[in-house]
């Protein structure tokens, strides 16, 4: 598992653990508490290719 978890873009949701990973990103378990009740959700953070060569590799992975 990740030693350092990302910070959620939504302040009411706290990312609490990584639950999966794939070719295009990572999935995290998130929690928010409202009126003493906890709610859980999954947040996927995708990897966006930073160059044309990374985009070409992603294309090959997806379409192979």
Order of alpha helices (4+ residues) and beta strands (2+ residues): beta-beta-beta-alpha
